[in-house]
Amino acid sequence: MKKTLSVLLALLCAVLFSLPASAEGFSFGWDTDSKNPDGPHCKAYLMLNLDTDTVVYAENADEPLPMASLTKIMSYIIAYENIPDIENAQITIPQSVVDELEGTGSSVAEFSVGETFTGLQMLYLMMVPSGNNAALTLAKYVDSLYASGGLQGDAASAESQEDPETASSGETQEQLAPAYGEEGFDGSDYTGRSTFVQLMNEKAAELGCTNTHFTNPHGLHNENHYSTARDMVTITEYAMSLPHFTEITSTTAYNYYPQENPEDIRTANTTNRMLTNILYADGVSYYYSYATGIKTGSHDQAGYCIVSSATYGGYTYVVACLGSPSVDESGNSISLHGEMLDAATLFRWAFLNLGKMTIAAQGDVLADVPLEYAWQKDTLQLVAGENVSVMLPTSVDSSSIIVSTQVPDSVKAPVEKGEQVGTATMSYAGEVIATVPLVAAESVSRSEMLSFVTQGASVLTSPWFLIIMAVIVLLILLYIFLIFLYRRKQKKLRRVRKYRDM
């Protein structure tokens, strides 16, 4: 009895391991990772396989949370897409950047007011050491281009802070966030005053991010500055398609110099400890040899956050981990970067337990459908119109995939080979994992004789034809009846005339 119960329990565990979690992705037992026994540490996660665009793990993925310097991923997008020839653009550090970040506790890159760097250098200084001053410099440069007419677009140009009532957003002075020098300004809100920030929000909407809002280009905390694990992965996936992004976000140490003095070489080091094989002061090494980027973020309200990428065995994943505590209940700093431990744990699990399974190969027969108007052929075979591969636990057998088809009641010849006739939906554990078009396996010509006969039979048996015929029969019967009455009447009249003649 005990042996039977043990087997049943083992089978139940195996099933639970492979079932989707929260109707998205697959379940995972955090306590199975000996390198991260206290995980999970974060509030929200989303992990995406880039090879198949499959979400393999999600937890609170749509909960709006502060994301700190993960903001700079969107700032990279806006800067790259709006600064002409950004690789060579000459950008001089304005005094306003230093003034507006003073007292904010910002992470900064090493440069001074008046120094000039290329746009590409500024992208490195924003992403590698997470320089808030670099992000704000890029934002102000874009704002100046719009304000001077150097750029044109749907976003209105930033107006001067001295004349907020003429701001392009149409907001009044009371609706605008406080500007530098005004009471209440904390460096976190450029709403209505920065074209760059407006463009950030427009881009988020364009990418389909429904739970994201930006108030600044660097990530300082503001109640109206937030995102989700899902939206951050969406934004990152787009950023990865832009030139230089993956190269910059995988850099561990970046050497740079101001344009005025090429000999003044400085070094900016990454904030991403997953990329550096170093034992840190907290006694932990966060190095993950297959990690390839991307961006960290932290402040007291957001905790520790990361969007990380990793590649191994032909697979590439991106994971967003938000909200690992950086301070305890007493306000004391927590040195442990739980977000990096959690990211590495998810990578290990995915690489060891998930794989791409081809669930439909192009040309596989998946259904058939009744065929009309074809000579000596009653059915048409339908095949998969394309190859379909999805990420699944390696323990899953192909027989676990349920295929349901959506096809018409019948198909009329002629039909061309490859013509789409319907679709097939593949499901696993009650969740749809893929949809594939169903196409005709062969070309079938039309038989005109069968068509004529079939259509004739169809007409003869159609309800309208039967109704019309019934009406005609009734009219004929009525006509016969009327003729009968008429003749009967005529017969009576003849009798009357005969009687009179007598």
BELWO-V20468 format. One record per helix or strand. SS is the DSSP state (@ for helix, = for strand). FROM is the first residue (numbers start at 1). TO is the last residue. If there is no record, write none. Layout:
# BELWO-V20468
ss=SS from=FROM to=TO
ss=SS from=FROM to=TO
This chain:
# BELWO-V20468
ss=@ from=2 to=18
ss=@ from=30 to=32
ss=@ from=34 to=36
ss== from=44 to=49
ss== from=54 to=59
ss== from=65 to=65
ss=@ from=68 to=82
ss== from=90 to=92
ss=@ from=95 to=101
ss== from=116 to=118
ss=@ from=119 to=127
ss=@ from=132 to=147
ss=@ from=161 to=166
ss=@ from=195 to=206
ss== from=213 to=213
ss== from=226 to=227
ss=@ from=229 to=239
ss=@ from=245 to=249
ss== from=253 to=256
ss== from=266 to=269
ss=@ from=273 to=275
ss== from=291 to=299
ss== from=303 to=312
ss== from=315 to=324
ss== from=327 to=327
ss== from=333 to=333
ss=@ from=338 to=353
ss== from=354 to=360
ss== from=365 to=372
ss== from=379 to=384
ss== from=388 to=393
ss=@ from=398 to=400
ss== from=402 to=406
ss== from=410 to=412
ss== from=415 to=415
ss== from=420 to=428
ss== from=431 to=440
ss== from=444 to=444
ss=@ from=448 to=461
ss=@ from=463 to=501
